[in-house]
Amino acid sequence: MGIGNPQARKTSARIVVALAIIDFVLLLFPPLTWILGHGAVWYFLLTGAFGVLSLAVMYRLDSSAKEK
């Protein structure tokens, strides 16, 4: 099942949307930030790293889907 077929493109699109939703919830949902990030720098460092890594994954999935 290559990345050029329509089913693989749909799967890639779903993964990109799921990662975007997870990023928005982790990075932009204030109650979660208040509860988990209260007085801890680790929360902000980990969510920032996750956001950057997920953007890299989304870019790779999107660029590989458009190659073929």
Buried (B, 14 or more C-beta within 10 A) or exposed (E): EEBEEEEBBEBBEEBBEEBEEEBEEBBEEEEBBEEBBEEEEEBEEBBEEBBEEBEEEBEEBEEBBEEE
